[in-house]
Amino acid sequence: MDGDGDGIHDAIWVAIGSELHDWADDDDTIDDDLRQLNRHQAKKLGVPYVGRVEDALARGDVAIVSIAHDIERRADLATRAAAAGKHLWIDKFLGATLEECEAVCEAVSLSSVRAIVPSYHYGSLVQHALAVLDSPRLGNLLGVHADVLFSKGWPRPIDATPRKPTTPTSPAGRWKYADVKRELLTVGAYAVGLLQACLSSPRTVVAHGGARFFPEHARTGTEDFATLTLTDDAGRIGTLCAGRIGVATHPTGGPSLAHLVGTRATITIDAKRPGNRAFLREEIVDGRYRPHDDDPMQWASGTPALRAPLGKDPAGLLAALDDLVSAVDEGRPPAYSVEQARDNMKILLAGYASMAAGGEAIDLR
């Protein structure tokens, strides 16, 4: 992506598994389906495809690398890019394990590059919550609850096949299957970002994830809906509901709500719409809408929205990009650091350990 101005704005952006400028991957280590998909996406975008990541990282005209590959490959790609002196735009997760996340943090620190994980801090839900906390209206914060749910996928009856027990995701576990993702990770990470913004360091975490709407999750014993409760160092409570609840359940693609409880007031923030809403499920169901057969859980497609979002940048991606550019130009860290992204994963991993232990509290101190 070329632009006017000095410094970073003139850089060519290379993308690793994401849609920016040049498209790059390691052809020798990926399967043929992904290899062909990479070429298809590069052609669709009208950008060059580079078949070796090292070749892309060696280019002097590349200043920023966007990483949105499988979670199991992100830490390796991020550390290699940081070692090459490239600034990083990382989609949601630094790596698949806490150790991998630590490795990325260390690589960023040693290389002095700027790295941003834009998904959790810059959106309207977190920014509005921070504005409330900075005002006197709430009083002292006592607790916060987040409802972040994706209205994606078409729920279907679940047969009586015995469910596999949900196991903690660890280096020996799996984050993603052929047709499903673990939704506490995929969706819950956004809600955890809100709790991070409002509360201090977590002390204990409890999570549950047995409810299911989709047979794909039932077959794999993974959660499509989960709850998590944490207690911070000040004794305040943070709770969340997160998951994939199916199309035709919300007019703007799924709730994005924060409930802040204080000593003076309780304030609800709706990042999608004003609090008064009405819609008919039939508007979607009878609208001949169905997810595409090649994307039944809608990983790549959007939700059917009956209402336009009020904000111009509800996910905060443009604000995050501005912050990254400013961080590079000013030589400062972005507002949301890789260390905070690592801590986000630490909370999620504790949630999975709690789920596997039947809802036992996990101590993070």
N, C-alpha and C positions, 0 to 999 in steps of 0.2 A: 504494500500500500504506500504510494508516494504522496507527499504533501508539500506544502510551501513552508518556508521558514528554515530555521537553523537546527543543527544537531539532530535529535532523534526524529524529528518530523520528516527528514529527508531519507530516512532509512527504509530499506526494503525489508518487509517482515516475512520471515519464513514460518510456516506452520507445520507442526508435527501432529498429525491427526486432527487438525482443526481447519477452519475456513478463513485464512487471512491472505497470504500472498503466494509464495512458493509452497508447494506441498512436498513433504519429505518423509521417508520411512526407510527402514532397513529391509529391503526386499528379500535378502537371504535368510531372514529369521522369522518372517510372517507367513501365514498360510495364503494359499492362492486366492481365496475369496477376498481377503483384505487387500491383497496386492492389486486385484482387479478393481476393487472399490476405490482404492487410492487413486488409481489412474482415471477412473470415471469421474471422481469428484474434482480432480485437477483440471480435466478437460471441461467439465461443466462450469468451473469458475474461470476458465481461460488463463490458467497460470501454469508455469513449468512444474514438472514432477521430478524430484531428485530421488534416486533409488538408494542412496546411502546417506544416513544422517550425518556422518562425519564430513561428507562433502559439503552438505548444507552449512554445517557449523564452521567450516573452514573459510567460508566466504566473508570477505572483509566488508561487504556492503550489507550484511545482515546484523542488525543491532538487537532485535527482540525476537524471542522464540515463544510461540504459543503451543502449549502442550495439553492435549485432550485425548490422549491415547487410553488404552485399557489401563485400569488402575494399577495392575501388576507391573507395568512398564514405565510408569510416570517418574518414579524416583531415579531410575537409571538415565532416562532422557534428561531430566532436570539437572542432575549432577554433571552430566556430560556437557550440557549447554552452559551451565554456570562456569565450569572449568574453561570453556572456550571464550568466556567473557561476555556472554550474551545475557541481556536482561530477560526476565521470565514473566510470562502471563500463563498461569497454571489454572486449569479448570477444576475447581472443587477440591481435589485431593492431591497431596504431595506424593503419596505412595500407599501401598496396601497394608503396611504394618507400621507400628510406631517406630521401629528401628529404621525403616526406610525414610520416614518423615524426618527423623533426627539427622539422617545422612544428607537430606536436601538442605536442611537448616544450616548444617555445618558447611556444605559446599557454597551456599549463598554468602555466608559470613566470610569465608576464606577468599572468595573471588571479588567481593565488594560490588557485585552486581545488584540491581534492584529487582525484586521479585514480588509479584502480587497474586493473590488468590481472590478474585473479585466477587465470588458468589455470595459471601456471607455478611458483608458489612455495608455495602453501598446502596442497597435497595431501599425503597421508600418505607418498608415496614421498620427496619432497624433505624433509619434516619429519623423517622417520626417519633419512634420510641425514645431515642436519645434527646430529641427536642423537649419531650415531656419531662424527662428526668432532669434536664437543665432548668426547667421552670419550677416555680414554687407550688404549682397546682396540686401535685401528687402528695406532697409531704415527703416523708422518708419512705423509701421503697421497702416493702415487706416481701413481695414475691411477684413472679411473672409467669404467665402461661402463654404458650404459642400454639396456634392451630395452623399448620402448613400442610396442605393436602393437594395432591394432583388429581384433577378430574380427567383421568386418562385410562384407556383400556375398556373393554366391554365385559362387565362381570357376567359370569355364567355359572350354572349349578355346579357344585363340587360333589363328586361321587363319594361313596363310602369307603374308598381305599384308605387304609390306615396311613396316617401322616407320619412322616419321619420326624424325629425330634429336632428342634432347632438347636444347632450347635454353635458355639462361639466362633466367629471368624478370626482366624489367627494365621500365622505363616503356613500352617498345614490346611487351612480352610479355603473356602471359595467365596468371592464377592459376587460373581456373576455366573449365571448359567446361560444355556443357549437361548432360552426364551424369557428369562426373568432376571431382575436385579433384586437385591436385598433393599427394602424400601426405608428402613431406619437409616441406612447409610445414604441412599440416593436422595431421599426427600428430607429425612430428619436432620441432615447436616445443615440445612438452611435454618431450621428452628434452633438448633444448637448455636448457630451464629448469633441469633437474637439473644439467647440466654447469656452468651459470652459478653455481649455488649452491655447488658443490664446488670449483671451480677459479678462478684469477684471470683476468685479461683474455686473450682468445685472441690468439695470434700468427699461426698458420697454420691453414687449413682445407682438408681434402680430402674429396670426396664422390663417391659412385657411385650410379646409379639406373637400371640397365638391366634388372633383373629384374621380371617382371610376372606377375600372376595373373589379370588381368581383360582381356578384349578391348577394353573401353572405353578403357583406358589405352593399349593397344597401338595403337589406331586414331589416337589423338591424339599419340602419342609422349611421353606423360607417365609419370611413375613412380608405381607403387602400392606400391613398396618401395624403401627407400634406406638407405645407410650413410653415416656422416659421422665423420671423425676430426679433432680439433683438438689443437693444442699450445698450452699457456698460457705466460704470461711466465716462469713458474718452470721450464719444460721438462717439465711433467707432461702426460700424455696423457689425453684424453677421447674416448670413442668411443660411437656409438649405432647401433642398428638401429630403424627406424621405418617404419610403413606399414600397409596394410590387407591382412590375410591371409585373410579369408573366414570365414564362420560354420563351426561344427563343428570349430574348431581349438583351442578353449580353453574350459574350463568356466565362466569368469567374464568373458567378453567380451574377452579378450586379455591377454597378459602385461604386467605393469608391474613391472620389475625393475631394481635398481641393484646393481652389483658394485663395491665399493670395495676397492682394492688399496693396502695400506700396508706400512710397514717391519716391523710386528709381526704383522699378520694380513690376511687377505682376507675380507671380510664381504659376504654377499649379502642384500639387502633385497627382500622380496616384498610389494608394496602390496596384493595381492589375497588371498593365502592364505598359510598356513604352507608351508614348502618341500616337504613331502611331499604329493603330490596324485595322484589317479588318477581317470580318467573314461573313458567310452566315447563315441566319436564318434557311434555309432549312437543314443545318447540324444537327440542333436539331429537327425541325418539322418532317423531313423525317427519323429521326433516331428511330422512333417507341417509342419515349419517352413520357410517361404520368405519372403524379403523381399517386400514389397508391390510390385506392378507399377509403381506410381507413385513408388516410392522404392527402386530396385534396389540402389543403393550405400549405402542406409541413412543418408543424411544426417540425416534427421529421426527415425528409429526407433532403438530400442535394440537391444542384442545379446541373444540367448537365453542367459540365465545359469542354470546348473544349481546354482550355489552362491551363497549370500548373502555379500556382502562383510563382512569382520570389523568394519571401522570404520563409524561412523555417518555420517561425512562424508569418504569417501575422496578425492573431488575437491577438498576444501578450500574449497568455495564459502561455506559458513556461516562458516568461520574468516575468509575474505577479507572477507565482509560485516561481520563484527565489527571487523576491522582498519580498514576504510574508515570506519565510523561513529566509531570511536575517533580516527582520524586527523583527521576533521572536528572533533570535540569538543575535541581536544587541540591542534589547530593544528600537526600534524606530518605529514610524508609517510608514506604507507603503507609496509609492509615491502618491497613490490615496486613499484618506481617506473616511470613511463613511460620514463625513460631506460634502465632495464634492459630493458623491452620493445623499445625501439628497438635495443639491442645484440643482443637475441635475433634480430630481423629481419636485422641486419647479418651474423650468423653464417649464417643460412639463405640469404641472397643470395650469400654467398661460396660456400656449398655448391653452389648452382645454377651459379655461374660455373665451379666446379671440374668439375662433371658435364659441362658443355658443352665443357670443354677436355680431356676424356678422363681426368679424375682428376688433373689438375695441381694442385699446392699453391697456394693463394691466400694472399698475405701481407696481413694485416690491420693491420700496424703503420703 
